[in-house]
């Protein structure tokens, strides 16, 4: 309000100025409102209008009450007031984080004030001086701000104040405001352990386990807090003992933050109702987040996408509405029921879907909108779902095991050192390491199996006792697959995939078997793939094997024709557990697949030893490629005999064979021409070259 008064009235203090016009005898004055807080009551005593004084007293009392209320909310602000004529004389209180409170207030003024208030704040030497010049409406706004200090934008200002406190004197851009320095930007500010310590010391109840994320300015802040919670800090006020975080400590140590789960393990599959039965099918699911900038995240995502036999996967990138990764199946159910008349499943009964994938996605979207945006912006959100209904809830174990494998299967001690070095200041790291305990399975206490390179270095027997393998498979079917078993399978399979023997199946298809681990006769472990032989008997007459004495018969026949001839026994290097030939789809199955226990599905590019009658197919192939083409050599499975009329002829015949096998990508072992034998018996052709047999 601007009071236009008679030109003869007394000039009020703090009037901006007087303008003189030499061309006019009239004096022009610009007067301020007497109700302005900066104008003291004493300067208004000469005003004739008593209403002004009444309003001034009312306005002053209103501002004083508002300041008193603000000081009651934040007692520490009083310590910044150095004005001797302050309208509020509060009782002295002890140190309760005064610097943090004052910095919080200054940052709020810096970010939320209009230009005139900000200009006055830069001139004020203290918070008290600034408050004494504020209108009642401004003061009420400040009271409302700090009464609801749990709101996201309010705690973000508190975060800046705390981070600035830990960086005092460091490389930080600041501005001078209300007698103190405050950061001019939040860029580069991180909530480290000292920051969380300050927050928990002075404001332990400001946040709850469900709102703690609101003070985080990025996903890194949030993962730091979660790791500190897993280390046992801040648990009285910020930790939910029944929350999902407690179930996934190892995952959190490696950056995966679980947010929710659907555990239907205890869901009863069949219940009685009225005159019939109600069948229920449900898939477990797990939701979580990982930092977008963490290199482990992409590896983790790629690994889960490969497990098509075990998992469905939905992944959102940042705040994107549409999923980056999504199942191709339409209308995927999470839980469904149907009514049947008997305990035997009725294929005619229709299912009623109770929970859909879309319901879970909607819950995730709701959490994304209710969560403070910076946490969502730089994180991937995962929905991990069991492919099969009725599985035990193992998704958290799968997540943690995957992260451990990607990290090289560190020991519990190495995990502890890693986490402590990431979130604990160096000066106290040893203390935490001494007190820290990592809950782990028995597997984690021992090193994981070393890497193997079986392809090209080890050769499994091509025709083991099938009944023994099936018996072993049956006896171990109910066993829980250990970490070491999964790691061994993965190492061998990765080696075969790298060499092109198998290829990962990108889209789900029903696998035909799973690998069985058995110990070889040399003590090392081997993989076997027990495929069903029941429908392959028709192949036997089409692809018969020659007599087991065929090599001996061939050599003896050559010797009869060439009494001075020489011969050598050689071997062809097969793959670790497959013949070095393409998979012949016309001879049996359309394609041969297998699945690992982790959920990867692979298709064979070569003919596996364990395929029904694969030895017959290989002999047919080698007969067509070599035996029928070169009359001086005969291959039988893994062994061959090559004949020549003399040393010079042996060199020529060996060169021809090596050129042929090299063109086909085969590797053969052949003695030098000087080592060839003239006596058939010296070749020991009754003994074939074979790989390692089961123990």
Buried (B, 14 or more C-beta within 10 A) or exposed (E): EEBEBEEEBEEBEEEEEEEEEEEEEEEEBEBBBBBBBEBEEEBBEEBEEEEBBEBBEEBBEBBBBBBBBBBEBBBBBBBBBEEEEBBBEBEEEEEEBBBBBBBBBBBBBBBBBEEEBBEBBEEBEBBBBBBBBBBBEBBBBBBEBBEEBBEBEBBBBBBBBBBBBBBEEEEBEBEEBBBBBBBBEBEEBBBBBBBBBBBBEBBEEBBEBEBBBBBBBBBBBBBBBBBBBBBEBBBEBBBBEEBBBBBBBBBBBBBBBBBBBBBBEEBEEEEEEEEBBBBBBBBBBBBBBBBBEBEBBEBBBEBBBBBBBBBBBBBBBBEEEEBEBBBEEEEBBBBBBBBBEEEEEBEEBEEEBBBBBEBBBEBBEEBBEEBBEBBBEBBBBBBBBBBEBBBEBBBBBBBBBBBBBBBEBBBBEEBBBEBBEEBBEEEEBEEBBEEBEBEBEEBBEEEBBEEBEBBEEBBBBBEBEBEEBBEBBEEEEEEEBEBBBBBBBBBBBBBBBEBEBBBEBEEBBEBBBBBBBBEBEEEEBBBBBBBEBEEBEEBEEEBEBBEEEBBBEBBBEBBEEBEEBBBBBBBBBBBBBBBBBEBBEEBBBEEBBBBBBBBBBBBBBBBBBBBBBBBBBBBBBBBEBBBEEBEBBBBBBBBBBBBBBBEEBBBBBBEBBBEBBEEEEBEBEBBEBEEBBEEBEEBEBEEBBBBBBBE
